[in-house]
Amino acid sequence: MPFREINSKMVEATVLPGQKMYSQRGAMLAYRGEVSFTPNIQGGQGGLMSMIGRRVANEATPLMTVEGSGTVMFGHGGHHIQVINLAGDTLYVEADRLLAFDGTLQQGTMFMGSQGGVMGMVRGQVTGQGLFTTTLKGHGAVAVMAHGGVIEVPIAPGREVHVDPQAYVAHHGDVRNKLSTALGWRDMVGRGSGEAFQLELSGSGAVYVQASEEKL
């Protein structure tokens, strides 16, 4: 289900009979046609265990099921929106950044400590992001939210990418992450708000970085 970008803060999705999509509750701005919106207590395709994982991590972002025939415009809080198209791979994204996504995508929850071991757990504590993160896998489109716009940075073997943890939005592909320490210029001038930590991503894929250090 492709999204059409209306502007940097609004997208439009085409809803077809027999197909579902999921969106964050309150994200619908307007719609045309015969479209229904139903609260989804199980959080999409992930089912009960996915929901439990997010509740343990305090990441149970309310979702609604969107069905019918028509077009729906989505946006939320004036945040910038980035559309990510998946071709069989997995997207790792914080639950509260999800605006809307194809119902064909398989949703799950991953414990971040399994990527980067103990350092993955430290990352959750330092950045304020949950130790669990949402996964979306398959073929389809995802609309995610960010502050100040998003840039996609490729990750290739031997060419790892270092990201300020507060600027991290999501990543996809066969990627490993670990938290490392580094003394940057912002620490030298007294801005000790986490810049001493860097998120290092290696492997093959891409990471999405926002132009801000603000959480949603």
Accessible surface in RSA format (square Angstrom, percent):
REM  Atomic radii and reference values for relative SASA: ProtOr
REM  Chains: A
REM  Algorithm: Lee & Richards
REM  Probe-radius: 1.40
REM  Slices: 20
REM RES _ NUM      All-atoms   Total-Side   Main-Chain    Non-polar    All polar
REM                ABS   REL    ABS   REL    ABS   REL    ABS   REL    ABS   REL
RES MET A   1    39.16  20.3   4.24   2.8  34.92  83.2   9.11   7.7  30.05  39.8
RES PRO A   2   102.89  75.0  96.08  87.6   6.80  24.7  99.43  82.1   3.46  21.5
RES PHE A   3    20.85  10.4   0.00   0.0  20.85  54.3   0.78   0.5  20.07  57.5
RES ARG A   4   140.18  58.9 134.60  68.6   5.57  13.3  73.88 101.0  66.30  40.2
RES GLU A   5   102.62  58.9  80.10  60.6  22.52  53.6  22.19  42.9  80.43  65.7
RES ILE A   6    61.83  35.2  34.52  25.7  27.31  65.8  36.10  26.0  25.73  69.8
RES ASN A   7    77.45  53.4  63.21  61.1  14.24  34.3  41.52  99.9  35.93  34.7
RES SER A   8    61.41  51.9  48.41  64.6  13.01  30.0  38.91  82.9  22.50  31.5
RES LYS A   9    86.67  42.3  83.96  51.5   2.72   6.5  34.49  31.0  52.18  55.6
RES MET A  10    52.53  27.2  52.53  34.8   0.00   0.0  27.00  23.0  25.53  33.8
RES VAL A  11     0.58   0.4   0.58   0.5   0.00   0.0   0.58   0.5   0.00   0.0
RES GLU A  12    20.00  11.5  18.57  14.0   1.43   3.4   1.57   3.0  18.43  15.0
RES ALA A  13     0.16   0.1   0.00   0.0   0.16   0.4   0.16   0.2   0.00   0.0
RES THR A  14    59.63  42.4  58.67  59.5   0.97   2.3  31.70  42.6  27.94  42.2
RES VAL A  15     0.76   0.5   0.00   0.0   0.76   1.8   0.00   0.0   0.76   2.1
RES LEU A  16    84.56  47.1  84.56  60.5   0.00   0.0  84.56  59.4   0.00   0.0
RES PRO A  17    97.28  70.9  77.31  70.5  19.97  72.6  80.44  66.4  16.84 104.7
RES GLY A  18    90.33 111.4   0.00   N/A  90.33 111.4  44.82 123.0  45.51 101.9
RES GLN A  19    78.65  44.0  72.78  53.2   5.87  14.0  23.64  50.3  55.01  41.7
RES LYS A  20   101.50  49.5  93.82  57.6   7.68  18.3  41.50  37.4  60.00  63.9
RES MET A  21     0.00   0.0   0.00   0.0   0.00   0.0   0.00   0.0   0.00   0.0
RES TYR A  22    11.28   5.3  11.28   6.4   0.00   0.0   0.08   0.1  11.20  13.8
RES SER A  23     0.23   0.2   0.00   0.0   0.23   0.5   0.23   0.5   0.00   0.0
RES GLN A  24    18.95  10.6  18.65  13.6   0.29   0.7   2.29   4.9  16.66  12.6
RES ARG A  25    94.03  39.5  83.24  42.4  10.79  25.7  34.94  47.8  59.09  35.8
RES GLY A  26    59.63  73.5   0.00   N/A  59.63  73.5  37.07 101.7  22.56  50.5
RES ALA A  27     0.00   0.0   0.00   0.0   0.00   0.0   0.00   0.0   0.00   0.0
RES MET A  28    65.83  34.1  49.52  32.8  16.31  38.8  49.23  41.9  16.60  22.0
RES LEU A  29    88.35  49.2  56.73  40.6  31.62  79.5  59.44  41.7  28.91  77.8
RES ALA A  30    39.75  36.5  33.88  52.3   5.87  13.4  39.75  56.0   0.00   0.0
RES TYR A  31    99.65  46.5  73.28  41.7  26.37  68.6  31.71  23.8  67.94  83.8
RES ARG A  32   152.16  63.9 146.74  74.8   5.42  12.9  66.06  90.3  86.09  52.2
RES GLY A  33    50.29  62.0   0.00   N/A  50.29  62.0  27.24  74.8  23.05  51.6
RES GLU A  34   147.89  84.9 140.54 106.3   7.34  17.5  63.00 121.9  84.89  69.3
RES VAL A  35    16.04  10.6   0.00   0.0  16.04  38.7   1.30   1.1  14.75  40.0
RES SER A  36    57.77  48.8  52.32  69.8   5.44  12.5  46.12  98.2  11.64  16.3
RES PHE A  37    56.39  28.2  27.79  17.2  28.60  74.4  28.18  17.1  28.21  80.7
RES THR A  38    68.94  49.0  68.22  69.2   0.72   1.7  51.32  68.9  17.62  26.6
RES PRO A  39    85.95  62.6  73.10  66.6  12.86  46.7  73.10  60.4  12.85  79.9
RES ASN A  40    27.85  19.2  20.41  19.7   7.44  17.9   3.62   8.7  24.24  23.4
RES ILE A  41   134.25  76.4 124.91  93.1   9.34  22.5 129.19  93.0   5.06  13.7
RES GLN A  42    85.60  47.9  85.14  62.2   0.46   1.1  14.04  29.9  71.55  54.3
RES GLY A  43     7.80   9.6   0.00   N/A   7.80   9.6   7.07  19.4   0.73   1.6
RES GLY A  44     9.46  11.7   0.00   N/A   9.46  11.7   0.00   0.0   9.46  21.2
RES GLN A  45    91.94  51.4  67.37  49.2  24.57  58.5   7.80  16.6  84.14  63.8
RES GLY A  46    20.41  25.2   0.00   N/A  20.41  25.2   2.75   7.5  17.66  39.5
RES GLY A  47    20.23  25.0   0.00   N/A  20.23  25.0  20.23  55.5   0.00   0.0
RES LEU A  48    96.23  53.6  90.44  64.7   5.79  14.6  90.44  63.5   5.79  15.6
RES MET A  49   143.74  74.4 135.86  89.9   7.88  18.8 117.14  99.6  26.60  35.2
RES SER A  50     7.03   5.9   2.16   2.9   4.87  11.2   5.82  12.4   1.21   1.7
RES MET A  51    34.36  17.8  34.28  22.7   0.08   0.2  31.07  26.4   3.28   4.4
RES ILE A  52    71.53  40.7  71.06  52.9   0.47   1.1  71.53  51.5   0.00   0.0
RES GLY A  53    10.86  13.4   0.00   N/A  10.86  13.4  10.61  29.1   0.25   0.6
RES ARG A  54     8.36   3.5   8.36   4.3   0.00   0.0   1.71   2.3   6.65   4.0
RES ARG A  55   149.13  62.6 129.71  66.1  19.42  46.2  45.66  62.4 103.47  62.7
RES VAL A  56   107.73  70.9  76.44  69.2  31.29  75.4  83.59  72.6  24.13  65.5
RES ALA A  57    20.08  18.5   0.57   0.9  19.50  44.4  10.62  15.0   9.46  25.1
RES ASN A  58   140.18  96.7 118.66 114.7  21.52  51.8  28.54  68.7 111.63 107.9
RES GLU A  59    23.20  13.3  17.30  13.1   5.90  14.0  20.37  39.4   2.83   2.3
RES ALA A  60    37.05  34.1  14.15  21.8  22.90  52.1  17.05  24.0  20.01  53.0
RES THR A  61    27.25  19.4  15.14  15.3  12.11  28.9  12.78  17.2  14.47  21.9
RES PRO A  62    71.05  51.8  63.13  57.5   7.92  28.8  71.05  58.7   0.00   0.0
RES LEU A  63     6.11   3.4   5.30   3.8   0.81   2.0   5.30   3.7   0.81   2.2
RES MET A  64    18.69   9.7  18.69  12.4   0.00   0.0   5.18   4.4  13.52  17.9
RES THR A  65    11.00   7.8  10.48  10.6   0.52   1.2   5.96   8.0   5.05   7.6
RES VAL A  66     0.00   0.0   0.00   0.0   0.00   0.0   0.00   0.0   0.00   0.0
RES GLU A  67    60.08  34.5  60.08  45.5   0.00   0.0  12.31  23.8  47.77  39.0
RES GLY A  68    25.88  31.9   0.00   N/A  25.88  31.9  23.41  64.2   2.47   5.5
RES SER A  69    53.46  45.2  50.21  67.0   3.25   7.5  19.39  41.3  34.07  47.7
RES GLY A  70    17.10  21.1   0.00   N/A  17.10  21.1  15.50  42.5   1.60   3.6
RES THR A  71    34.18  24.3  33.37  33.8   0.80   1.9  32.17  43.2   2.01   3.0
RES VAL A  72     0.16   0.1   0.00   0.0   0.16   0.4   0.16   0.1   0.00   0.0
RES MET A  73    37.48  19.4  37.48  24.8   0.00   0.0  24.67  21.0  12.81  17.0
RES PHE A  74     0.00   0.0   0.00   0.0   0.00   0.0   0.00   0.0   0.00   0.0
RES GLY A  75     2.17   2.7   0.00   N/A   2.17   2.7   1.74   4.8   0.43   1.0
RES HIS A  76    63.11  34.5  56.06  39.0   7.06  18.1  35.88  37.0  27.24  31.7
RES GLY A  77    67.35  83.1   0.00   N/A  67.35  83.1  34.03  93.4  33.32  74.6
RES GLY A  78    47.17  58.2   0.00   N/A  47.17  58.2  30.35  83.3  16.82  37.7
RES HIS A  79    32.39  17.7  29.60  20.6   2.79   7.1  16.27  16.8  16.13  18.8
RES HIS A  80    49.42  27.0  49.41  34.3   0.01   0.0  26.83  27.7  22.59  26.3
RES ILE A  81    14.24   8.1   0.59   0.4  13.65  32.9   1.11   0.8  13.13  35.6
RES GLN A  82    48.63  27.2  47.57  34.8   1.06   2.5   1.63   3.5  47.01  35.7
RES VAL A  83    21.41  14.1   9.09   8.2  12.33  29.7   9.09   7.9  12.33  33.4
RES ILE A  84     3.40   1.9   0.97   0.7   2.43   5.9   3.40   2.4   0.00   0.0
RES ASN A  85   116.26  80.2  90.34  87.3  25.92  62.4  31.70  76.3  84.56  81.7
RES LEU A  86     8.47   4.7   0.26   0.2   8.21  20.6   0.78   0.6   7.69  20.7
RES ALA A  87    85.71  78.8  61.80  95.4  23.92  54.4  62.13  87.5  23.59  62.5
RES GLY A  88    31.11  38.4   0.00   N/A  31.11  38.4  13.02  35.7  18.09  40.5
RES ASP A  89    44.33  31.1  36.09  35.9   8.24  19.5  32.30  76.0  12.03  12.0
RES THR A  90    25.47  18.1  23.27  23.6   2.20   5.2  12.25  16.5  13.23  20.0
RES LEU A  91     0.00   0.0   0.00   0.0   0.00   0.0   0.00   0.0   0.00   0.0
RES TYR A  92    31.63  14.8  31.63  18.0   0.00   0.0   2.10   1.6  29.52  36.4
RES VAL A  93     0.03   0.0   0.00   0.0   0.03   0.1   0.03   0.0   0.00   0.0
RES GLU A  94     6.78   3.9   6.78   5.1   0.00   0.0   4.25   8.2   2.52   2.1
RES ALA A  95     4.20   3.9   3.11   4.8   1.09   2.5   3.11   4.4   1.09   2.9
RES ASP A  96    56.04  39.3  51.57  51.3   4.48  10.6  29.04  68.3  27.01  26.9
RES ARG A  97     5.99   2.5   5.99   3.1   0.00   0.0   0.13   0.2   5.86   3.6
RES LEU A  98     2.96   1.6   2.89   2.1   0.07   0.2   2.89   2.0   0.07   0.2
RES LEU A  99     0.27   0.1   0.00   0.0   0.27   0.7   0.27   0.2   0.00   0.0
RES ALA A 100     0.27   0.2   0.00   0.0   0.27   0.6   0.27   0.4   0.00   0.0
RES PHE A 101     0.25   0.1   0.25   0.2   0.00   0.0   0.25   0.2   0.00   0.0
RES ASP A 102     2.90   2.0   2.90   2.9   0.00   0.0   1.13   2.7   1.77   1.8
RES GLY A 103     4.78   5.9   0.00   N/A   4.78   5.9   2.87   7.9   1.91   4.3
RES THR A 104   104.37  74.2  75.46  76.5  28.90  68.9  79.09 106.2  25.28  38.2
RES LEU A 105     0.00   0.0   0.00   0.0   0.00   0.0   0.00   0.0   0.00   0.0
RES GLN A 106   121.65  68.0 117.91  86.2   3.73   8.9  31.49  67.0  90.16  68.4
RES GLN A 107     6.77   3.8   2.27   1.7   4.50  10.7   0.07   0.2   6.70   5.1
RES GLY A 108    19.55  24.1   0.00   N/A  19.55  24.1  18.74  51.4   0.81   1.8
RES THR A 109    39.56  28.1   5.32   5.4  34.24  81.6   5.46   7.3  34.11  51.6
RES MET A 110    33.95  17.6  30.78  20.4   3.17   7.5  23.96  20.4   9.99  13.2
RES PHE A 111    79.92  40.0  74.87  46.4   5.04  13.1  74.87  45.4   5.04  14.4
RES MET A 112     2.34   1.2   2.34   1.5   0.00   0.0   1.95   1.7   0.39   0.5
RES GLY A 113     8.83  10.9   0.00   N/A   8.83  10.9   2.31   6.3   6.52  14.6
RES SER A 114    69.32  58.6  43.84  58.5  25.48  58.7  49.46 105.3  19.85  27.8
RES GLN A 115    16.36   9.1  16.36  12.0   0.00   0.0   5.19  11.0  11.17   8.5
RES GLY A 116    18.53  22.8   0.00   N/A  18.53  22.8  11.56  31.7   6.97  15.6
RES GLY A 117    37.71  46.5   0.00   N/A  37.71  46.5  34.28  94.1   3.43   7.7
RES VAL A 118   108.58  71.4 103.35  93.6   5.23  12.6 103.39  89.8   5.19  14.1
RES MET A 119    68.06  35.2  67.99  45.0   0.06   0.2  45.17  38.4  22.88  30.3
RES GLY A 120     0.26   0.3   0.00   N/A   0.26   0.3   0.18   0.5   0.08   0.2
RES MET A 121    78.59  40.7  78.59  52.0   0.00   0.0  60.83  51.7  17.76  23.5
RES VAL A 122    47.36  31.2  46.16  41.8   1.21   2.9  47.36  41.2   0.00   0.0
RES ARG A 123     4.87   2.0   4.87   2.5   0.00   0.0   1.53   2.1   3.34   2.0
RES GLY A 124     7.11   8.8   0.00   N/A   7.11   8.8   2.79   7.7   4.32   9.7
RES GLN A 125   136.27  76.2 111.50  81.5  24.77  59.0  41.72  88.8  94.54  71.7
RES VAL A 126    52.36  34.5  26.27  23.8  26.09  62.9  32.67  28.4  19.69  53.4
RES THR A 127     8.80   6.3   0.48   0.5   8.33  19.8   1.41   1.9   7.39  11.2
RES GLY A 128    54.60  67.3   0.00   N/A  54.60  67.3  31.65  86.8  22.95  51.4
RES GLN A 129    10.02   5.6   4.70   3.4   5.31  12.6   3.19   6.8   6.83   5.2
RES GLY A 130    18.20  22.4   0.00   N/A  18.20  22.4  12.59  34.6   5.61  12.6
RES LEU A 131    43.72  24.3  41.40  29.6   2.31   5.8  41.40  29.1   2.31   6.2
RES PHE A 132    47.69  23.9  47.69  29.5   0.00   0.0  47.69  28.9   0.00   0.0
RES THR A 133     1.67   1.2   1.54   1.6   0.13   0.3   0.93   1.2   0.74   1.1
RES THR A 134     0.15   0.1   0.06   0.1   0.09   0.2   0.00   0.0   0.15   0.2
RES THR A 135    20.35  14.5  20.35  20.6   0.00   0.0   8.23  11.1  12.12  18.3
RES LEU A 136     0.00   0.0   0.00   0.0   0.00   0.0   0.00   0.0   0.00   0.0
RES LYS A 137   110.57  53.9 108.59  66.6   1.98   4.7  51.34  46.2  59.23  63.1
RES GLY A 138    18.02  22.2   0.00   N/A  18.02  22.2  18.02  49.5   0.00   0.0
RES HIS A 139   131.60  71.9 118.42  82.3  13.18  33.7  84.38  87.0  47.22  54.9
RES GLY A 140    16.40  20.2   0.00   N/A  16.40  20.2  14.03  38.5   2.38   5.3
RES ALA A 141     3.31   3.0   3.12   4.8   0.19   0.4   3.12   4.4   0.19   0.5
RES VAL A 142     0.00   0.0   0.00   0.0   0.00   0.0   0.00   0.0   0.00   0.0
RES ALA A 143     0.00   0.0   0.00   0.0   0.00   0.0   0.00   0.0   0.00   0.0
RES VAL A 144     0.00   0.0   0.00   0.0   0.00   0.0   0.00   0.0   0.00   0.0
RES MET A 145     2.17   1.1   2.17   1.4   0.00   0.0   2.17   1.8   0.00   0.0
RES ALA A 146     0.00   0.0   0.00   0.0   0.00   0.0   0.00   0.0   0.00   0.0
RES HIS A 147    37.43  20.5  36.09  25.1   1.34   3.4  21.26  21.9  16.18  18.8
RES GLY A 148    44.91  55.4   0.00   N/A  44.91  55.4  21.21  58.2  23.70  53.1
RES GLY A 149    17.87  22.0   0.00   N/A  17.87  22.0  17.66  48.5   0.21   0.5
RES VAL A 150    33.85  22.3   1.15   1.0  32.69  78.8   3.47   3.0  30.37  82.4
RES ILE A 151   111.35  63.4 107.15  79.8   4.19  10.1 110.67  79.7   0.67   1.8
RES GLU A 152    89.26  51.2  69.77  52.8  19.49  46.4  17.22  33.3  72.04  58.8
RES VAL A 153    40.85  26.9  40.23  36.4   0.62   1.5  40.85  35.5   0.00   0.0
RES PRO A 154   103.33  75.3  93.57  85.3   9.77  35.5  93.92  77.5   9.41  58.5
RES ILE A 155     5.04   2.9   0.00   0.0   5.04  12.1   0.02   0.0   5.02  13.6
RES ALA A 156    38.07  35.0  36.52  56.4   1.54   3.5  36.99  52.1   1.08   2.9
RES PRO A 157   105.50  76.9  84.39  76.9  21.10  76.7  88.49  73.1  17.01 105.7
RES GLY A 158    79.15  97.6   0.00   N/A  79.15  97.6  38.44 105.5  40.72  91.2
RES ARG A 159   182.81  76.8 174.52  89.0   8.28  19.7  57.73  78.9 125.08  75.8
RES GLU A 160    82.44  47.3  62.80  47.5  19.64  46.8   6.02  11.7  76.41  62.4
RES VAL A 161    23.78  15.6  20.74  18.8   3.04   7.3  23.78  20.7   0.00   0.0
RES HIS A 162    91.81  50.2  64.28  44.7  27.52  70.4  51.54  53.1  40.26  46.9
RES VAL A 163     7.32   4.8   2.91   2.6   4.41  10.6   7.24   6.3   0.09   0.2
RES ASP A 164    27.04  18.9  16.25  16.2  10.80  25.5  17.83  42.0   9.22   9.2
RES PRO A 165     0.78   0.6   0.78   0.7   0.00   0.0   0.78   0.6   0.00   0.0
RES GLN A 166    32.17  18.0  28.47  20.8   3.71   8.8  16.14  34.3  16.04  12.2
RES ALA A 167    10.06   9.2  10.06  15.5   0.00   0.0  10.06  14.2   0.00   0.0
RES TYR A 168     2.73   1.3   2.73   1.6   0.00   0.0   1.06   0.8   1.67   2.1
RES VAL A 169     0.00   0.0   0.00   0.0   0.00   0.0   0.00   0.0   0.00   0.0
RES ALA A 170     0.00   0.0   0.00   0.0   0.00   0.0   0.00   0.0   0.00   0.0
RES HIS A 171     0.98   0.5   0.98   0.7   0.00   0.0   0.98   1.0   0.00   0.0
RES HIS A 172    31.84  17.4  31.84  22.1   0.00   0.0  26.47  27.3   5.37   6.2
RES GLY A 173    20.22  24.9   0.00   N/A  20.22  24.9  13.09  35.9   7.13  16.0
RES ASP A 174   116.27  81.4 103.66 103.2  12.62  29.8  34.44  81.1  81.83  81.6
RES VAL A 175     4.52   3.0   0.00   0.0   4.52  10.9   0.00   0.0   4.52  12.3
RES ARG A 176   134.82  56.6 134.38  68.5   0.45   1.1  56.04  76.6  78.78  47.7
RES ASN A 177     3.28   2.3   1.06   1.0   2.21   5.3   1.53   3.7   1.75   1.7
RES LYS A 178   101.86  49.7 101.76  62.4   0.09   0.2  46.18  41.6  55.68  59.3
RES LEU A 179     5.46   3.0   0.02   0.0   5.43  13.7   0.02   0.0   5.43  14.6
RES SER A 180    31.16  26.3  26.07  34.8   5.10  11.7  28.62  61.0   2.54   3.6
RES THR A 181   102.84  73.1  79.05  80.1  23.80  56.7  46.65  62.7  56.20  85.0
RES ALA A 182    34.00  31.3  22.97  35.4  11.03  25.1  33.51  47.2   0.50   1.3
RES LEU A 183   134.72  75.0  98.31  70.3  36.41  91.5  99.16  69.6  35.56  95.7
RES GLY A 184    27.44  33.8   0.00   N/A  27.44  33.8  27.40  75.2   0.04   0.1
RES TRP A 185   178.44  71.6 171.04  82.8   7.40  17.4 150.32  80.1  28.12  45.6
RES ARG A 186    61.79  25.9  61.38  31.3   0.41   1.0   3.93   5.4  57.85  35.1
RES ASP A 187    31.17  21.8  13.11  13.0  18.06  42.7   7.49  17.6  23.68  23.6
RES MET A 188   140.88  73.0 106.96  70.8  33.92  80.8 100.51  85.5  40.37  53.5
RES VAL A 189   102.91  67.7  68.93  62.4  33.97  81.9  77.86  67.6  25.05  67.9
RES GLY A 190    65.19  80.4   0.00   N/A  65.19  80.4  35.39  97.1  29.80  66.7
RES ARG A 191   117.54  49.4 111.73  57.0   5.81  13.8  51.26  70.1  66.28  40.2
RES GLY A 192    69.03  85.1   0.00   N/A  69.03  85.1  27.44  75.3  41.59  93.1
RES SER A 193    67.22  56.8  45.87  61.2  21.35  49.2  54.70 116.5  12.52  17.5
RES GLY A 194    16.64  20.5   0.00   N/A  16.64  20.5  10.93  30.0   5.70  12.8
RES GLU A 195    11.95   6.9   3.99   3.0   7.96  18.9   4.79   9.3   7.16   5.8
RES ALA A 196    33.27  30.6  33.20  51.2   0.07   0.2  33.20  46.8   0.07   0.2
RES PHE A 197    55.16  27.6  54.24  33.6   0.93   2.4  54.24  32.9   0.93   2.7
RES GLN A 198    58.77  32.9  58.77  43.0   0.00   0.0   7.31  15.6  51.46  39.0
RES LEU A 199     0.96   0.5   0.96   0.7   0.00   0.0   0.96   0.7   0.00   0.0
RES GLU A 200    33.35  19.1  32.21  24.4   1.14   2.7   0.68   1.3  32.67  26.7
RES LEU A 201     0.06   0.0   0.06   0.0   0.00   0.0   0.06   0.0   0.00   0.0
RES SER A 202    41.09  34.7  40.92  54.6   0.17   0.4  20.64  43.9  20.45  28.7
RES GLY A 203    25.82  31.8   0.00   N/A  25.82  31.8  23.16  63.6   2.66   6.0
RES SER A 204    59.35  50.1  56.32  75.2   3.03   7.0  20.58  43.8  38.76  54.3
RES GLY A 205    20.42  25.2   0.00   N/A  20.42  25.2  11.17  30.7   9.25  20.7
RES ALA A 206     4.37   4.0   4.37   6.7   0.00   0.0   4.37   6.2   0.00   0.0
RES VAL A 207     0.00   0.0   0.00   0.0   0.00   0.0   0.00   0.0   0.00   0.0
RES TYR A 208     7.42   3.5   7.42   4.2   0.00   0.0   0.54   0.4   6.88   8.5
RES VAL A 209    27.02  17.8  26.16  23.7   0.85   2.1  26.16  22.7   0.85   2.3
RES GLN A 210     5.34   3.0   0.00   0.0   5.34  12.7   0.60   1.3   4.75   3.6
RES ALA A 211    79.25  72.9  41.56  64.1  37.69  85.7  56.50  79.6  22.76  60.3
RES SER A 212    27.76  23.5  13.01  17.4  14.75  34.0  21.14  45.0   6.62   9.3
RES GLU A 213    50.71  29.1  35.49  26.9  15.22  36.2  27.79  53.8  22.92  18.7
RES GLU A 214   107.97  62.0 102.64  77.6   5.33  12.7  37.78  73.1  70.19  57.3
RES LYS A 215    89.97  43.9  70.63  43.3  19.34  46.1  60.95  54.9  29.02  30.9
RES LEU A 216    59.29  33.0   7.87   5.6  51.42 129.3  30.29  21.3  29.00  78.0
END  Absolute sums over single chains surface
CHAIN  1 A     9895.0       7417.9       2477.1       5662.5       4232.5
END  Absolute sums over all chains
TOTAL          9895.0       7417.9       2477.1       5662.5       4232.5
